[in-house]
Amino acid sequence: MTKLKLGPLPDDKPVKVAIALPASLYRDLQAYADLIGKENSQAAPDPAKLIVPMIQRFIVTDRVFAKARRSVIQRGAGSAERSG
């Protein structure tokens, strides 16, 4: 079986999120949840619970975003040093 980018979801306090998704994206989330369940020999998680880890993974692996964020943080630290 292939290795999915998301592993088992942590048992976390549920947070209610209201979002409108295209039906095709929801079907993809459901299919992904089914695969996670099968891969981990568990029941499929609620597809809505995949949204946060997927966004987190996307942000963590986006090199352009990471570089831009470091640049902003460095500029902010530089201005704090000048004002102090």
C-alpha positions as YAML, in Angstrom:
chain: A
units: angstrom
residues:
- id: 1
  name: MET
  ca: [0.00, 0.00, 0.00]
- id: 2
  name: THR
  ca: [1.22, 3.52, -0.71]
- id: 3
  name: LYS
  ca: [2.23, 5.83, 2.11]
- id: 4
  name: LEU
  ca: [-0.25, 8.69, 2.50]
- id: 5
  name: LYS
  ca: [1.04, 12.15, 3.40]
- id: 6
  name: LEU
  ca: [-1.26, 12.19, 6.44]
- id: 7
  name: GLY
  ca: [-1.00, 9.55, 9.11]
- id: 8
  name: PRO
  ca: [-3.40, 8.81, 11.94]
- id: 9
  name: LEU
  ca: [-5.11, 11.95, 13.20]
- id: 10
  name: PRO
  ca: [-4.39, 12.94, 16.79]
- id: 11
  name: ASP
  ca: [-7.29, 12.63, 19.19]
- id: 12
  name: ASP
  ca: [-7.92, 16.33, 19.60]
- id: 13
  name: LYS
  ca: [-10.73, 18.44, 21.01]
- id: 14
  name: PRO
  ca: [-13.20, 18.95, 18.16]
- id: 15
  name: VAL
  ca: [-13.58, 22.43, 16.77]
- id: 16
  name: LYS
  ca: [-16.62, 23.44, 14.78]
- id: 17
  name: VAL
  ca: [-15.77, 24.95, 11.40]
- id: 18
  name: ALA
  ca: [-18.27, 26.23, 8.86]
- id: 19
  name: ILE
  ca: [-16.97, 26.02, 5.31]
- id: 20
  name: ALA
  ca: [-18.55, 25.43, 1.92]
- id: 21
  name: LEU
  ca: [-16.66, 22.90, -0.19]
- id: 22
  name: PRO
  ca: [-17.26, 21.82, -3.74]
- id: 23
  name: ALA
  ca: [-18.91, 18.39, -3.78]
- id: 24
  name: SER
  ca: [-15.98, 16.90, -5.68]
- id: 25
  name: LEU
  ca: [-13.54, 18.04, -2.99]
- id: 26
  name: TYR
  ca: [-15.73, 16.59, -0.26]
- id: 27
  name: ARG
  ca: [-15.81, 13.25, -2.12]
- id: 28
  name: ASP
  ca: [-12.00, 13.36, -2.32]
- id: 29
  name: LEU
  ca: [-11.79, 14.06, 1.43]
- id: 30
  name: GLN
  ca: [-14.13, 11.13, 2.09]
- id: 31
  name: ALA
  ca: [-12.02, 8.83, -0.09]
- id: 32
  name: TYR
  ca: [-8.85, 10.02, 1.68]
- id: 33
  name: ALA
  ca: [-10.46, 9.40, 5.08]
- id: 34
  name: ASP
  ca: [-11.45, 5.90, 3.97]
- id: 35
  name: LEU
  ca: [-7.85, 5.19, 2.92]
- id: 36
  name: ILE
  ca: [-6.48, 6.49, 6.23]
- id: 37
  name: GLY
  ca: [-8.88, 4.20, 8.07]
- id: 38
  name: LYS
  ca: [-7.86, 1.18, 6.00]
- id: 39
  name: GLU
  ca: [-4.14, 1.99, 6.26]
- id: 40
  name: ASN
  ca: [-4.37, 2.20, 10.05]
- id: 41
  name: SER
  ca: [-6.93, -0.61, 10.51]
- id: 42
  name: GLN
  ca: [-9.39, 1.82, 12.07]
- id: 43
  name: ALA
  ca: [-12.71, 3.38, 11.19]
- id: 44
  name: ALA
  ca: [-12.43, 6.20, 8.67]
- id: 45
  name: PRO
  ca: [-12.14, 9.59, 10.40]
- id: 46
  name: ASP
  ca: [-14.64, 12.35, 9.73]
- id: 47
  name: PRO
  ca: [-13.52, 13.97, 6.44]
- id: 48
  name: ALA
  ca: [-13.80, 17.43, 8.03]
- id: 49
  name: LYS
  ca: [-11.04, 16.43, 10.47]
- id: 50
  name: LEU
  ca: [-8.64, 16.09, 7.53]
- id: 51
  name: ILE
  ca: [-8.83, 19.76, 6.59]
- id: 52
  name: VAL
  ca: [-6.62, 21.18, 9.37]
- id: 53
  name: PRO
  ca: [-3.80, 18.59, 9.11]
- id: 54
  name: MET
  ca: [-3.84, 18.94, 5.32]
- id: 55
  name: ILE
  ca: [-3.51, 22.71, 5.53]
- id: 56
  name: GLN
  ca: [-0.80, 22.38, 8.19]
- id: 57
  name: ARG
  ca: [1.13, 19.92, 6.03]
- id: 58
  name: PHE
  ca: [0.73, 22.14, 3.00]
- id: 59
  name: ILE
  ca: [2.10, 25.16, 4.88]
- id: 60
  name: VAL
  ca: [5.00, 23.21, 6.41]
- id: 61
  name: THR
  ca: [6.06, 21.87, 3.02]
- id: 62
  name: ASP
  ca: [5.65, 25.13, 1.08]
- id: 63
  name: ARG
  ca: [9.26, 26.28, 0.68]
- id: 64
  name: VAL
  ca: [8.35, 29.64, -0.83]
- id: 65
  name: PHE
  ca: [6.10, 30.42, 2.14]
- id: 66
  name: ALA
  ca: [8.78, 29.32, 4.63]
- id: 67
  name: LYS
  ca: [11.39, 31.52, 2.94]
- id: 68
  name: ALA
  ca: [9.04, 34.51, 2.84]
- id: 69
  name: ARG
  ca: [8.08, 34.02, 6.49]
- id: 70
  name: ARG
  ca: [11.75, 33.83, 7.55]
- id: 71
  name: SER
  ca: [12.42, 37.01, 5.59]
- id: 72
  name: VAL
  ca: [9.57, 38.84, 7.32]
- id: 73
  name: ILE
  ca: [10.69, 37.58, 10.75]
- id: 74
  name: GLN
  ca: [14.29, 38.64, 10.08]
- id: 75
  name: ARG
  ca: [13.18, 42.10, 8.95]
- id: 76
  name: GLY
  ca: [11.02, 42.38, 12.06]
- id: 77
  name: ALA
  ca: [13.94, 41.36, 14.31]
- id: 78
  name: GLY
  ca: [16.19, 43.87, 12.57]
- id: 79
  name: SER
  ca: [13.77, 46.71, 13.16]
- id: 80
  name: ALA
  ca: [13.37, 45.69, 16.81]
- id: 81
  name: GLU
  ca: [17.17, 45.83, 17.25]
- id: 82
  name: ARG
  ca: [17.34, 49.29, 15.70]
- id: 83
  name: SER
  ca: [14.55, 50.66, 17.88]
- id: 84
  name: GLY
  ca: [15.99, 49.15, 21.09]
...
